[in-house]
Amino acid sequence: MMNNFYKRGISILEVIVVIAVLCIIAIIVIPQFAKTRENQVLKTAVADILSSINKARSQTLSSLDSSKYGVRFESDKVIIFTGTVFSAGAGTNESINITTPASITNVTLDGSSGTSGDIYFNRLSGSPSKTGTVTISTTSFTKIITIFATGVASVD
């Protein structure tokens, strides 16, 4: 009799219970991984934007190529440009793409608001042509970068 007990195998009920437990674990864990990834993408986008602002400012202060440098904010990228006016076709433009699902959702510079805008830095002081905020968002998270009159940018 004991010999037959070990030869029975797995019942369909046991398989269903195991599948149900695995499904419950997946339902709980997968959304948390998605939120973690989304938050990391936002942090990377913020770091890229801050880095671009700092790079344009430092290039201006060092008088690299005797030029001023600026930053153009667009919904899916940030562009470092040479001079005081952004030109889309300029060969010196350096484009930094923002990874989805993060995007620039609002640019408020000197009172004007929209989904794009640009600033440039003054050579002697490093102060920006405009001050304000840049909002970066994902579906669940938002960060705001503030550009101060000194040219320093920080995130909330």
C-alpha positions in Angstrom: 0.0 0.0 0.0 2.8 2.5 0.8 4.3 1.7 -2.6 1.3 3.0 -4.5 1.3 6.3 -2.5 4.6 7.4 -4.0 3.7 6.4 -7.6 0.6 8.7 -7.7 2.1 11.8 -9.3 0.8 15.3 -9.2 -2.9 16.0 -9.3 -4.5 18.7 -11.5 -5.6 20.6 -8.3 -1.9 20.9 -7.2 -0.9 22.3 -10.6 -3.7 24.8 -10.5 -2.8 25.9 -7.0 0.9 26.4 -8.0 -0.1 28.4 -11.1 -2.5 30.6 -9.0 0.3 31.4 -6.5 2.7 32.2 -9.2 0.1 34.5 -10.9 -0.5 36.3 -7.6 3.2 36.9 -7.1 3.6 38.2 -10.7 0.6 40.5 -10.3 2.3 42.0 -7.2 5.9 42.1 -8.3 5.7 43.2 -12.0 4.1 46.6 -11.4 6.7 47.4 -8.8 9.5 46.7 -11.3 7.8 48.9 -13.8 7.5 51.8 -11.3 11.2 51.3 -10.3 12.3 51.4 -14.0 10.1 54.5 -14.7 11.6 56.3 -11.7 15.1 55.4 -12.8 14.4 56.7 -16.4 13.2 60.0 -14.8 16.3 60.3 -12.7 18.5 59.7 -15.8 16.6 62.3 -17.8 17.0 64.9 -15.0 20.7 64.1 -14.7 21.1 64.5 -18.5 19.3 67.9 -18.5 21.3 69.2 -15.5 24.5 68.0 -17.2 23.6 69.8 -20.4 22.8 73.1 -18.6 26.1 72.8 -16.7 28.1 72.0 -19.8 26.7 74.9 -21.8 27.4 77.3 -18.9 31.0 76.0 -18.3 31.8 76.2 -22.0 30.5 79.8 -22.1 32.5 80.7 -18.9 35.7 79.1 -20.4 35.1 81.1 -23.6 35.4 77.9 -25.7 35.9 79.0 -29.3 35.2 82.6 -28.1 31.5 81.8 -28.1 28.4 81.8 -25.9 26.5 78.5 -25.5 22.9 77.7 -24.8 20.4 75.0 -24.2 17.2 74.3 -26.1 14.6 72.2 -24.3 12.2 70.1 -26.4 9.8 67.5 -25.3 12.0 64.5 -26.2 15.5 66.0 -26.2 17.9 68.8 -25.0 20.2 70.5 -27.5 23.4 72.4 -26.6 23.9 75.1 -29.2 26.6 77.7 -30.0 25.6 81.4 -29.9 22.7 83.3 -28.6 20.0 82.0 -31.1 19.1 78.4 -31.6 19.5 77.1 -35.2 18.1 73.7 -35.9 20.5 72.9 -38.7 23.7 74.0 -37.1 26.5 71.4 -37.2 27.7 72.3 -33.8 24.5 71.4 -32.1 24.8 68.5 -29.5 21.6 66.6 -29.0 20.8 64.6 -25.9 17.8 62.4 -26.2 15.4 61.8 -23.3 14.4 58.1 -22.9 10.7 57.4 -22.9 8.5 57.3 -20.8 10.2 60.5 -19.5 9.6 63.8 -21.4 9.8 67.5 -20.8 6.2 68.5 -20.2 6.6 72.2 -19.4 9.2 74.9 -19.9 8.6 78.2 -18.0 11.2 80.7 -18.7 10.7 84.4 -17.7 7.0 84.0 -17.5 6.4 82.3 -20.9 5.3 78.7 -20.8 5.3 75.9 -23.3 6.7 72.5 -24.2 10.0 74.0 -25.5 12.3 77.0 -25.0 15.9 78.0 -24.9 18.4 79.9 -22.9 22.0 80.9 -23.4 24.7 82.0 -21.0 26.6 85.3 -20.7 30.4 84.9 -21.1 31.6 87.0 -18.1 29.1 86.1 -15.5 27.7 82.7 -16.6 24.2 84.1 -15.9 21.4 82.8 -18.1 19.4 84.8 -20.6 16.3 83.6 -18.9 15.4 82.0 -15.6 12.6 79.7 -14.7 11.7 76.0 -14.5 11.8 72.9 -16.7 9.3 70.1 -15.7 10.2 66.5 -16.5 7.5 63.9 -16.1 6.6 60.2 -16.6 3.2 58.8 -16.1 3.7 58.4 -12.3 6.5 60.9 -11.4 7.5 64.5 -11.9 10.6 66.5 -11.2 11.2 70.3 -11.6 14.5 71.8 -12.5 14.9 75.4 -11.5 17.4 77.7 -13.4 18.5 80.6 -11.2 19.8 84.0 -12.1 23.3 82.9 -11.3 23.1 80.2 -13.9 23.0 77.4 -11.4 20.4 74.8 -12.0 18.9 72.5 -9.3 16.2 69.9 -9.0 13.4 69.8 -6.4 
